[in-house]
Amino acid sequence: MNEQTIDAVTTVLDESPPRNFTEGVELAINLKNIDLSQPRFRVNEEIILPNGLGRPIAVAVFARGDVALQAKAAGADLVIEDPDAITEYGEDKNKARELAEGYDFFIAEVAYMPAIGKNLGSILGPRGKMPEPLTPDMDVAHVINKTRSSIKLRSKDRKTFHAPVGRRDMPADKIAENVETVITRLEQVLDKGVQNIKSIYVTTTMGKSAKVR
């Protein structure tokens, strides 16, 4: 474990004032020497955190038949079976936005993807929430469980962006392990690796921040 990381997380947890709610813990990532106006340089990763986020992750699944039953058994928060429902979301943008904001991740059998792209692409796409395609050889329960420990790391065209890594009520070492997992992936996907990182801070939702890199 990187000592600077564990020290930074401990500082943030110990010195941030108490709140009447459980704050999230996130990274503030600042990049340099990279042209994010070019999509090929942008960060767009799904990362499995070794210790999860410490909060429920809402997952919606588009599926029918046995796959829908398996998704429900695996604890999916919403299962949409009727293809007509997708069209209805497309016709009601407010309802579509509520769907997008109400769930962290979406999974869909491949047969649903064209309709989702047509009717919900403009809502889900900019939020980084287009569904993960579910092919016949994939176990929907496994995908749901994996997704519950995942985050989306997306820079879009901004050199400063954020990534959730836990909650304040999690042990510092567990959050620090999540932090290192995110930073390792970030260094792997950036064009010049660590040379593209200007600074990284860990912070609570409304509290203190401390430098990690």
C-alpha positions in Angstrom: 0.0 0.0 0.0 1.3 3.5 -0.9 2.0 5.3 2.3 1.0 8.7 0.9 -2.4 7.2 -0.1 -3.2 5.8 3.3 -2.0 8.9 5.0 -4.1 11.1 2.8 -7.3 9.0 3.3 -6.7 8.9 7.1 -6.3 12.7 7.2 -9.5 13.3 5.2 -11.5 10.9 7.4 -10.1 12.2 10.7 -10.2 15.9 10.0 -13.4 16.4 8.0 -16.2 17.7 10.3 -19.1 15.4 11.1 -22.2 15.6 9.0 -25.8 14.5 9.6 -25.4 12.1 6.6 -22.7 9.7 5.5 -20.5 11.5 3.1 -19.0 9.9 0.0 -15.3 9.8 -0.6 -14.0 10.6 -4.0 -10.9 11.4 -6.0 -10.4 14.8 -7.7 -8.1 14.0 -10.7 -6.2 16.7 -12.6 -4.5 15.9 -15.9 -1.9 17.8 -17.9 -0.2 17.7 -21.3 -3.0 15.9 -23.0 -5.5 17.0 -25.6 -8.9 15.8 -24.5 -10.6 17.5 -27.4 -9.5 14.3 -29.2 -11.8 11.4 -28.1 -9.0 8.8 -28.3 -7.2 10.5 -25.4 -10.2 10.6 -23.1 -10.6 8.4 -20.1 -13.6 6.1 -20.3 -13.2 3.1 -18.0 -15.3 0.8 -15.9 -13.3 -0.3 -12.9 -14.1 -2.9 -10.3 -13.2 -1.6 -6.9 -11.9 -4.3 -4.6 -13.9 -3.1 -1.6 -17.0 -1.6 -3.4 -18.4 1.8 -2.7 -19.9 1.0 0.7 -23.4 1.9 -0.6 -26.0 0.1 -2.6 -25.5 0.3 -6.4 -28.8 0.4 -8.3 -28.8 -1.9 -11.4 -31.5 -2.0 -14.1 -31.7 -4.9 -16.6 -33.4 -5.1 -20.0 -34.2 -8.8 -20.5 -36.9 -11.3 -21.0 -37.7 -14.9 -20.3 -35.2 -17.0 -18.3 -32.7 -14.1 -18.3 -35.2 -11.8 -16.7 -36.0 -14.4 -14.0 -32.3 -14.9 -13.3 -31.8 -11.1 -13.1 -34.6 -10.8 -10.6 -33.2 -13.7 -8.6 -29.8 -12.0 -8.6 -31.3 -8.9 -7.0 -31.6 -6.5 -10.0 -33.3 -3.4 -8.8 -35.4 -3.1 -12.0 -36.0 -5.6 -14.8 -37.7 -4.2 -18.0 -39.0 -7.1 -20.1 -41.5 -5.3 -22.5 -39.7 -3.8 -25.5 -42.6 -1.3 -25.8 -41.6 0.2 -22.5 -38.4 1.3 -24.2 -40.4 3.2 -26.8 -42.5 4.8 -24.1 -39.3 6.1 -22.4 -38.2 7.5 -25.7 -41.5 9.4 -26.0 -41.4 10.8 -22.5 -38.0 12.5 -21.9 -38.8 13.3 -18.3 -39.5 9.7 -17.6 -36.3 8.7 -19.4 -34.3 11.2 -17.3 -35.8 9.7 -14.1 -34.8 6.3 -15.2 -31.2 7.5 -16.0 -30.8 9.2 -12.7 -32.4 6.5 -10.6 -30.0 3.7 -11.6 -26.2 3.6 -11.5 -25.7 0.9 -14.1 -27.7 -0.7 -17.0 -27.4 -4.1 -18.5 -29.3 -5.3 -21.6 -29.7 -8.4 -23.7 -28.2 -7.6 -27.1 -31.6 -7.8 -28.8 -32.7 -4.7 -26.8 -29.7 -2.6 -27.7 -30.9 -1.1 -31.0 -34.2 0.1 -29.4 -32.3 1.4 -26.4 -29.9 3.3 -28.6 -32.7 4.8 -30.6 -35.0 5.8 -27.7 -32.6 6.3 -24.8 -29.2 6.9 -26.3 -29.5 10.7 -26.0 -30.3 10.4 -22.3 -28.0 7.5 -21.2 -25.1 8.2 -23.5 -24.0 11.6 -22.1 -24.3 10.2 -18.6 -22.0 7.3 -19.4 -24.8 4.9 -18.7 -25.4 3.0 -21.9 -26.1 -0.6 -21.0 -23.5 -3.3 -20.9 -24.6 -5.7 -23.7 -25.5 -9.2 -22.4 -24.6 -11.9 -24.8 -26.1 -15.4 -24.6 -22.9 -16.9 -23.1 -22.8 -14.4 -20.2 -24.2 -15.1 -16.7 -26.5 -12.2 -15.9 -26.1 -12.9 -12.1 -22.3 -12.6 -12.4 -22.6 -9.4 -14.4 -24.9 -7.9 -11.9 -22.6 -8.8 -9.0 -19.6 -7.4 -10.8 -21.4 -4.2 -11.6 -22.3 -3.6 -8.0 -18.6 -3.2 -7.2 -17.8 -1.1 -10.3 -17.5 2.6 -11.0 -17.3 4.6 -14.3 -14.1 6.7 -14.7 -14.8 9.3 -17.3 -12.9 12.5 -18.2 -15.0 13.5 -21.2 -13.2 16.6 -22.5 -12.2 17.9 -19.1 -8.8 17.8 -17.5 -10.3 17.8 -14.0 -12.9 15.1 -13.1 -14.0 13.0 -10.2 -14.3 9.4 -9.3 -16.1 7.9 -6.2 -14.0 5.5 -4.1 -16.1 4.8 -1.0 -17.9 6.3 1.9 -16.8 8.0 5.1 -17.9 5.0 7.3 -15.5 2.6 5.5 -12.1 1.7 7.0 -9.3 3.9 5.7 -7.3 1.0 4.4 -10.2 -0.2 2.3 -10.7 3.2 0.7 -7.0 3.5 0.1 -7.0 0.2 -1.7 -9.8 1.4 -3.9 -7.9 4.6 -4.6 -4.8 2.7 -5.7 -6.9 0.5 -8.0 -8.3 3.6 -9.7 -4.9 5.3 -10.0 -3.3 2.2 -11.4 -5.9 1.9 -14.1 -5.7 5.6 -14.9 -1.9 5.4 -15.4 -2.4 2.4 -17.7 -4.9 4.1 -20.0 -3.4 7.7 -20.2 -1.4 8.3 -23.3 1.8 9.1 -21.4 0.9 7.4 -18.1 1.9 9.1 -14.9 3.4 12.0 -17.0 -0.2 13.1 -17.8 -1.2 13.3 -14.1 -0.9 16.8 -12.7 -2.3 15.9 -9.2 -4.8 13.7 -7.5 -6.6 14.6 -4.3 -8.9 12.5 -2.1 -11.8 14.3 -0.5 -15.1 13.8 1.2 -18.3 15.2 -0.4 -18.2 18.5 1.6 -15.1 18.2 3.7 -11.3 18.3 3.7 -9.1 17.2 0.8 -5.6 15.7 0.9 -3.1 15.1 -1.9 -2.5 11.5 -3.0 -0.2 12.2 -6.0 
